[in-house]
Amino acid sequence: MKKSQKKPVVLITGYLGSGKTTLLNNLSNQEISTLIVDQIEFCNFIVLNKCDLLSEKQLAEVEAIVRDFQPKAPIFHSVNGAIELEKIVTNEPFDFEQIDSSSAIQKAINSLDGTKGCTDEYGITSFVYEEKRPFNRERFLNFVNEKYPKSLIRAKGYIWFSDADQDVQLFEQAGRNSSVMEVSYWVDALVDEQKNEILANNPDMKENWDEEFGDRENQIVFIGKGYDQAEIKSALEKCLDEKAIA
């Protein structure tokens, strides 16, 4: 059998496109960290380069961390970006649903339906925090910036603040970096005509509709190792704005 030739390739990402250099130059360290984790979670193969610079133990630790975020995608080792092309080139169609369902974040969300959340093979576990009441912006950001547990390695979810009850905020944390940004509007914040039309076309939304807060909700997936779930939930409860009325 003819041996496959190794050719040097540089793999940054499959979906950033030709503008990736400009994009990365304009991102903060926090945004780059989140982007990297998002790519690991949503991929169909992973290449670990510069493996010659790590010991076997260190390489195993890196793989274990990657596996916490992406348990299904095959992991390939390389040195100087050299890898057999047949490992990363295929004529099989891209399976969006399979890739989407394999991420640790999605597994944790699935646990809401009674299925197993994030794997705990390496001591990594997950839980989902849900609460209808809004966060006080100052309290929540103080928790994230000053009191955030080091045992949490990943978090992602939609939240809302009492001082901006029309805005859906996306909260993300990866390692030491975190961000909060406005991404959309809550349906309940729309004018009645738009709101009624959306509810009519999405009857499932009515099942989770709250009389006071509408569709507003804080829902965050937390992933980590050795954390105190009760302590984290207690800290988040203290971030809520008990005086807020939507």
Summary of the structure (lengths in Angstrom):
residues: 246
radius of gyration: 20.9
end to end distance: 69.1
largest distance: 73.0
contacts: 661
relative contact order: 0.14
helix: 39%
strand: 26%
